[in-house]
Structures are given as structure tokens and as C-alpha cells.
Amino acid sequence: MDLPFKNFIKNITQFSISGHYEDFSLEHRLFNNLCFFSMAACVLTIVSNALVGITWQMHIVVLLLMIFFSYFYYLSRFRKLYKSLTIPYHFLVAIFLSIMWFFNGGIQGPIGYFYFMAIVGAIVFIRSFHVTVVLLLVNFIILVFIDYYFPTLIVAYKDSFSHHLDICVGVCTVSLLISIGIKKLKENYNVEHQKVEQQKQQLSQLNAIQSKLISIISHDVRSPFNSIKGTLNLLKSEALSREEIAMLSERLSQEVDSTINLVNNLLYWSQNQLQGLQANPEKFDIQEAIYENIKLVSPQAQKKNIRIEYPEQLTVEVFADKEMIRTVLRNLLTNAIKFSYENKEVCIKKYIKEKEVVIEVCDTGVGIPQAVKEQLFHLSQYTTLGTSNEKGNGIGLMLCKDFVEKNGGKIWVESEEGKGSRFFFTVPIYIA
């Protein structure tokens, strides 16, 4: 049996009966299981009674009980009214087991085992089980004394064979249902355990995001603003030559550009992590997106006399979120320029691979150490400097990874320290 089919069967048996854990609380799912297994117990009891030859009154009682359990299951599983059903369920079980006691041999019959199963079911499946257990035990003790003092009220078995067969079937039925019930309890426990682990991971991730945000805001955002403020104070001093003013103005422009890019990435990334941005795919020409970003980063490249080479002329229509892909291209091109030496080049290539277009952005810069490369697309506390001391904090690459994956693509890097880097990412091709 292949794995997908196994998972399908598991979903049917685990979630269709009790309800999915995203829609039902643990107590609600357990009560749904209890109602369903009570229905199953009634079905098995009807079959065993037919084999043994129990009186027709017993068949009617069990059939009525199964109808009530079915109705309870419907109200709990599909109408989600389980909180108002727990107490009526307890009294219903006690009443019907009492009636069945008189028609099914009393202390000599298997109903005592069903009392035991009902008590185990209450302990396992019902959160506030103490009242139920006391009710069932008191009810059982009263029936035992009635059986002792008024034995004529009990319908006896026709013969010894019917008695032994009924006991055998009763024990097997109770054992089977208790085994299935405990298995369902373990399954629900595992689901709750997985939910707790996921919540722990999410909490840990949120704490890491918070720490990273605080670190960036306190250092990488505050420091540029302090530098900008200092530069503006110097420009106001009127004690600078034209050459010094031009140099400071150039430095101020670089700081502003770098800070704007950082703040934009930071806002995108924090919104994506905390609110979960969703991709809105559409058909567009990847060629246009590349040209737009080349034009956008050209002033940054000109400051370092870096050539941006893009010899490709092939038009390729892709299906992805246009703004997300633009952001990815802009970040990769900005990083390539930032970490390239002056008077070098940055190259953009694209080629089709099956149903995807692969975009490559390569530079002739400092390269990436192996230790840093392993942490490149993940949350980490490190800041790097470009070849002209431009600051990098890794937010842009993490944003690229999130955006590429949200659009069904992959992103990776090939780099050797001192020999430059090649970043690749894929975008699905539009198929009409």
C-alpha cells in the first residue's frame, strides 16, 4: 500500500470520526469518539444477542440506545453541542444499562463488563469524569443488591450454552472497544503533543524574530541615522569647502539609500514573519522585471563603476507574485553590487529548466565563507560589510528565501571566498 493511500485512510479514521484538531478541542474530539464507540458497542451487542437468543425486549432496548447515541454523536460532531450533552449522556448510559441488566441475566450476564467499559470510557474520554464514575458505581451496586434480594425480576438464560456464549461475546466486545478507545486516546494525545511542539517552535521563532528586530533597530537602523544627523550638522556649519560639502553630500546620499533599502526590507520581512504575507500570483514578463531592477540599481552601480551585464533577450512569461519577485531581484542585485569590487561587473542570466525559469545573479566580489553560507538564508546574528563598507545584515536574503518559496520556487547560492558568488532562484513558467 503506497504512502498517500495510507495517509488517506489515516485521515478518514483519525479525523472523520472525532473531527479535525483544528476545528475541535481535545475534550470535544474525545467525546465524539465516546459517542461513536457507544454506537459501535450497541451494534456488537445486537449481533451477540441475536446469536445468543436474548428476548426481543432486549433488542428494542439496545436499538433505542443506539438511536440515542447516534443522535448525540450528530449533535456533538456536526452541531458542536457537546458541552450540553455530557450530563444527559451519563444518565442515559446509567438508565439503559439498568434496563439491560434485567433482560440480560443480571449478575450472571455480561452487563457488568459493560459497566466496567463505561467507567473506563468516562475516565479516558471525559474531562470531569468523577461524577460519572460515582453515578455508575452507585447504580451498579444498587442493581447487584436488587439481583440478590429479588432474583425473580431477572430474565434467566434459556440454557448453559447461551449463558457461556453471551459471556464470551460480551468479554470480547468490551475488550475490543476498550482497546480501540485507548488507541484513539493515544492518537489524540499525539496530535496534541504535535500541536504543543509546533507552538513551541513558533514561540521560539517569534522570540528570535524579536531579538533580531531589536538588534537591527538598535544598531543597523539607529547608527545610520546618527551618521546622517552628524553629516547634516557638518553641512550646516558653513566651515566646509565645496569639495568637502560634495564629499559629505555623496556620503549622505549613500547612507540614505542604504537606510531606505534596509527599512523597506525590514518592514517587508517583519510583516511577512508576523502576519504571514500571501502570494498573489499573476502572469507577467520576467524580462521587464529584470530591466526595471537594473535601472533601479544603476545609480548604486555607477558609484563603484560596476557594469551590469544582461545579454539575454528572451521573453519568458512567469506565474508568480510580481512585487515579490521584483523585491527578490532588487535585493540580489543590490547585494551583488555591495559585495563587488570597484570597476568589476555583475552579471544576470536566465534559462529555462523544465517548467521553471532559473534566474542567476553573479558577482566578482569577496565571496562567502562556508560558515556564513550555511546560515545565509536563516535568522542569525551577524552583520557584514561590502567592499565600500556598505552594511549588510542578512534580512534581504531571508526575505528573498521567503518570497521565492511562497511562489513555489527555490533559492540557493554557489560561492567561493575571494572569487565571488552566484545566486540562483526559480520562478514557475506561466502555462496557459
Secondary structure, 3 states (H helix, E strand, C coil): CCHHHHHHHHHHHHHHCCCCCCCCCHHHHHHHHHHHHHHHHHHHHHHHHHHHCCCHHHHHHHHHHHHHHHHHHHHHHCCCCHHHCHHHHHHHHHHHHHHHHHHCCHHHCCHHHHHHHHHHHHHHHCCCCHHHHHHHHHHHHHHHHHHHHCHHHCCCCCCHHHHHHHHHHHHHHHHHHHHHHHHHHHHHHHHHHHHHHHHHHHHHHHHHHHHHHHHHHHHHHHHHHHHHHHHHHHHHCCCCCHHHHHHHHHHHHHHHHHHHHHHHHHHHHHHHHHHCCCCCCEEEEHHHHHHHHHHHHHHHHHHCCCEEECCCCCCCEEEECHHHHHHHHHHHHHHHHHCECCCCEEEEEEEEECCEEEEEEEECECCCCHHHHHCCCCCCCCCEECCCCCEECCHHHHHHHHHHHHCCCCEEEEECCCCCEEEEEEEEECCC
